[in-house]
Structures are given as C-alpha cells and as structure tokens.
Amino acid sequence: MTVFALTILGNNSALPAHGRAPTAQVVTYHNRRYLVDCGEGTQMQMSRYKIRRSKIGHIFISHLHGDHYYGLPGLINSLSLTGRKAPLHVYAPPELEPILQLQLQCADTQLGYELLFTPLTAEGTGLLLDEGDLQVHYFSTQHRIPCFGFLFREIHRKRKIDPERILRYAIPVEYYKRLQQGEDYTAPDGTVIPNEQLTLPPPPGRSYAYCADTRYTESLIPQVSGCDLLYHETTYLEHEAEKAFRRYHSTTVQAATLAVRAGVKKLLVGHFSSQYESLDPFAEECRPVFPRTETALEGVSYIIPPPSYS
C-alpha cells in the first residue's frame, strides 16, 4: 500500500516560542511531497527532520499572515541555489505573487527553474491539483483575511477483479487490465458480460484535511466530512473561547466538536498560541468530546493507514 503521511515541521502560531516553529507541514504520498504553509524557519526544520527539499513539487499557502509564509522566499531561493531544474508550483492568495516577484527582482535573482503560481480566490473552491492517484481540493475558512483549507484525497480508479466470477466465466488473464479500467467482457460467442458482474468497485481512498486559521464554523463540515485525518487549529484552550472568536481562531472543544459533527476518523490539533508552554492540556480538553485526538508534535509523522474493506 502506498505511503500516505503527514509530517509536522512547525506547530506554533504567530511566532517561534518554547522551541516550537510557526506553521509548516509536509504531506507525503508515495515518493512525492507537498508542502502546506511555510512559516519562518521551515528550511531549518526540513534539515532537522531530514525532509528533502528537492522532492517538493507543490506548495500550498493558506493565507498571508506571516507565520504561514515568511519562510517561502528563502526556500524558493535555496531551491535554485541547490540546482533545481523541475518547475515549482505555488498555490496561494493572489497578493502573494507580486510580493515574491518584487523580492526576486530587488535581489536580481534568476531562478534556475520555472516558478508557477496559481491564485486562490475567496469565492472559489474546488479541485486544485489532480495527479491521477491523488487530488488536492481547496475551500474557504473563516479568518480575519481570506484563508483556505486543503483536502488531499487518494483516488483509486482501477476496479477490483472478483476471482470467483472471473473463474466462472473463464476470463483470460490478458483481459484483466481492461476489466480493471471498467470495460465489459465480450465472450468468444459474442455474449457481452457487464463489467459489474466481473469486478468490484475500487477501494475507498484515504484523505487528509487541513483546516488553517479559522473560527469555529460548521460550513467546514461538508468539506472535511468523513476524512481519515483532520488537522484543525486550536490556538486557544476552551476558557479563552471569547478571545478565540474575537481573533478569528478556534479552541480545543470547538475543534473536537467539529470532528464529531464531520464524522472524521482522527483529529490532530495544532497552531498553538505562544502563551502556552505546555501542550498537554490541548489533547486533554479535546478527548472527552472526541477521543481520537492527538497533539501535532514537530518532527512526528502521522501515518494515514489503508482502509479496511473486504
């Protein structure tokens, strides 16, 4: 089964504190890596946790608060200095493109690769990237400025051969690939056997949802419903719910409540305020509401296991 995992590079909000870095994480699928947000110090975290920069082909920036993108200009430059030739795709609010271009222009930087920019618009949601076996969708969150979440969804397109039915109709082995693609089988006597009688639907794909900075809002439920792993910000503990609302952030209990209502399998909480030195209370407050909660810890890779199906 293909590896599908999330590695936390930074789990803090606003600024580096208590040895924690601002937001950044890497999604690994098979041998590809996708960077989600790129706060200050992301390159150092990559070195520390042995994440190869050269494997990153797509970078997703949720919004333009500095703790989510200040590490990006340096990373773009470093990739060129280390000889990158493959294109780099950046998906972000449109205002980021002129910021990056100005920095490159002021430094007279000539990148050795093509930098491709896709703007995210507040009125738009939907498919951003389709790599055949993995799709990335985006959706709006509720923050002080335009802000977006991302859904990584594994796609299985091949149908599963049903051994018993295949033997019953004596289907030749060389036809299996065509059956997996959904074709019907035509027997030597001209009889057409529908594909559904010979195969089973593809197994369900795994999914990871990243809810960037946001107030508690049930508008996110359709976007993350049933996902295998949900990362939801918990900037504050529950006793500071009023502050969270005022600052367009969420609390522990709010994140756990959303996980329950969205029917997700596992909740990962992060984006911690620097006022908290200990992170233990975050999962402790979530678990009475949603027991399958973990704290997003830097350097830890969270594996999304394959679904169990018969």
Phi, psi and omega in degrees: 000137180299137177290131176226113188211159176238127177246127180273123176261325178215136184234007183263163175253156170067301185207161176293135180199147176056032180078006181257142181261159175295172192301129168192143178206156181239127172265127177251128173225118186059239179252018181251151179230140182235127180268129178246112186063157189208070180292172178307134177087007183300320180299320178296321178293323177299316178296317183298320185255014172059047173262120182283118180300325185295340180280347184276120179249342184222133180237128182246119180251121187287320181193176191257036162275138193304329182290359179245353181212358183297342178276351187290314181303318179295320180295317178302317180292317181298321179300323178289318181297332181266012170090020180298138176241332182291146178300151175241127181258129177240129178244121188195166172306146189301332182295343182287329184300310178295331176298313180294316181297321179296317179296318178294320181293315181297328180267001184052044181275127176250104181290144178273008180216169180272127177259114185251128187245129175243117182282143174256127182249146187299328182274354185254140170220162176137204186283127177258320189214134176231110180254020178088297180262354180213132175243149175238122177250158175231159182205157182279142169253182183247094183230179185291332174233167179307131187212148188225150170252167182226140177241120176260120184233124177287138182241122172254116182260337183278132175285159183263128179294133175265105187303318182297314182291324179299316180293322181300322182261004178053049180286129179292147184303322184294350180267351187301318183300320181292324176295319179297334178275358176101005181286150169283163178251131176255115181289162180305331180274006178093354179291131179262123178255116182302145182304322184297339178275352185242343185226168175246157179300155176301151177296154179295142179276151177280162182211148176228129180243133179247111176261104181289192185311128183194148163290165171295123177211129181284358174293344179280341187303312180298333183284329187244006186306127174073008185290154184289322180220125177244123170261120180230135180296142171224076183296328186231154170285166191297329182292350178250035182299323181294318177296319179301315180297315182297326183260012178061046176232181183236163177252175178302306184296325178295316178297317180294323178296318178297320179299319178296310186290335178271353178065036180281164183272328182209143180244133175240125184249142182201196182065054187279139175296143181290353177288346180257122175275317178268138179261354184305320183296339185295305178294326180298323178284330182285321193297326175299334179270315181223099188300329185272058180247139172230155175274132178287110183252136182297137179086352181268136175257126181258112183279133174264107187286159178293150179291153174264123178212156182267000000 
